[in-house]
Amino acid sequence: MSGYFIVVFVVQLPYRWTALPGTSNTRLGLVKYHLHNFNMAKNQMTEVNGVVSESLPNMQFRVTLDDGREILAHLAGRMRLHRIRVMPGDKVKLEMSDYDTDKGRIVYRSS
């Protein structure tokens, strides 16, 4: 087998790293997992403003955007953690994905 060679890297990994599900907890599995996470692209979220028009069950809200559209939005995790209450009539800032413009995440509330 002339012309072929194998390169092996030995990496000392921190104790708290875990392997991919379905792979063994070996150094190779850990390296694959963390290299995979570093290469993932973050999708850009569009920030828009709106007014809460209706409160729905499960911390969901019907929000009317500044351009007149009405979407379904849920509270961001940080707002749930700090128990920030959102009532109908509150002005909110939302993050929306470019791929699904019918749903959003409420990230900031102003009276």
N, C-alpha and C positions, 0 to 999 in steps of 0.2 A: 504494500500500500504506500507507494511513494507519492509524495505531494500532499498527503493529508497529515494534519497534526491536531492535537487536542490541547486547548488551553484551559487550565483549571485554576480558579481563584479561591483561595481560602480566606474567609472573612471572619473576623471576630465580631459577633453580633451582641447587642445588649440583651440582658436577661429577659426583659419584658416583651420582646417581640414574639409574635406567634406566627404559625405557619398558615398557609391557605387551607381552607376546609377541603378535605379529601387528599391532602398531601401529608407525608410524614413530617414530623417535627425535626427535620434535618436542616443543616445550614443551607443546602441548595434550595430547599423549599422556602426557607425564610428569605433568601436573596430574591427568588422569583417573585414572592409576594410583595416585597417592598419596592423592587424595581418596577413592578406593574403599577403600584400606587403612585409612584413619582411621575410616571409617564401619562397618567390620566389627565385629560383636559377638563378644565372647569368651564361649565357653560355659563355664559353671561346672563344675569338676571336684569330685567328692565324695571326701574323704579318708577311708579306712577302714584298720583295722589287721588284720593276719593273720599266719599262720605258714607258712613255705615247707614244703610237704610232699614235693615231688618236683622234681628238676632235669631239664629237658628240653633237647634240642639248640637251638642258635641263641639262647642266652641267654634262654630262656623257662623259666618255672617254674609249677608247679601250686601254688596258694596256698589254704589254708583260712582263710576269714575268721572273725572273732570270732562271727558269727551262725550259723556252721556251713556256709555255702555254700562251694563249691570253684570257683575261677575260674582262668583262664589269664592269666599276667602276664609282661611283659617288662621289662627294665631300662631306666630312663630314660637319655637320652644323657649326662647329666652323670656318672652312675654308671659308664657304660662308659668315659667319658673318663678318669676318675680310677682306673679298674680296681678298683672296689670289688667284692669277691667276695661272693656270696650262696650260702650252703649250706643244705641241708635242715635244718630246725629253727630257722632264724633268724627272729626277729620282724621284720616289715617294715611300712612305711607305704605304702599304695597310693593312687593317684589313679584314680578311675573316672568315666567319662562317665555322665550321667543317661540317655543313649539306649541304651547297650550295657552291660549290667550283668554280662556274662559274661567281659569282658576288662578288664585293668587295667595300670597302669604303676607299677613299683616305684620310689619316689622316696627312700626312706630305709631303712637297715638298722640294727637293733640286735641284739646277740647274745642 
